[in-house]
């Protein structure tokens, strides 16, 4: 599983915005990412999250926090 797909899977399963460190921890615990076969987990995960945010696949409701567009809190909530 690639880095973006791992992050998207975690966010779908958790159904709420998460800090990137939580996304990373859950992806590793659930074995979506493998530190023995995938190098520089942090670097590549952050790059994938940033790229997805720029593309509109993910939103950033806070510093270091990522969410699927339908999980982001509405303004005023």
C-alpha positions in Angstrom: 0.0 0.0 0.0 1.4 3.4 -0.8 1.6 6.3 1.6 -1.4 8.2 0.5 -3.6 5.1 0.3 -2.6 4.2 3.8 -3.5 7.7 5.1 -6.8 7.7 3.3 -7.6 4.3 4.7 -6.9 5.4 8.3 -9.0 8.5 7.9 -11.9 6.6 6.4 -11.7 4.0 9.3 -11.4 6.6 12.0 -14.1 9.0 10.5 -12.6 12.1 12.0 -9.7 14.5 11.5 -6.3 13.3 12.8 -2.9 14.8 13.3 -0.3 13.3 10.9 1.5 11.6 13.8 -1.7 9.7 14.7 -2.2 8.8 11.0 1.4 7.5 10.9 1.1 5.5 14.1 -2.2 3.9 13.1 -0.9 3.1 9.6 2.1 1.4 11.1 0.1 -0.5 13.8 -2.4 -1.7 11.2 0.5 -2.7 8.9 -0.6 -0.5 6.1 3.0 0.8 6.1 6.0 -1.3 6.6 9.2 0.4 7.9 11.3 -2.6 6.8 10.3 -2.3 3.1 9.3 1.4 2.9 12.1 3.9 3.6 11.6 7.3 5.3 8.1 6.8 6.4 7.7 10.2 7.9 9.1 12.1 4.9 7.0 10.2 2.4 3.8 10.3 4.4 4.1 14.0 5.0 4.8 14.6 1.3 1.7 12.5 0.3 -0.5 14.3 2.8 0.7 17.7 1.6 0.1 16.8 -2.0 -3.3 15.4 -1.3 -4.2 18.6 0.6 -3.1 20.8 -2.4 -5.0 18.6 -4.8 -8.2 18.8 -2.6 -8.3 15.1 -1.8 -7.7 16.1 1.9 -8.4 19.2 3.9 -6.3 20.7 6.7 -8.6 21.9 9.6 -5.6 22.6 11.8 -1.9 22.7 12.0 -0.7 19.2 11.2 -4.3 17.9 11.1 -5.7 16.2 8.0 -9.2 15.1 7.2 -11.3 13.9 4.3 -13.4 16.7 2.9 -16.6 15.4 4.4 -15.0 15.1 7.9 -13.8 18.7 8.2 -15.8 20.7 10.7 -18.0 23.4 9.2 -17.2 27.0 10.0 -18.9 28.0 13.2 -19.0 24.5 14.6 
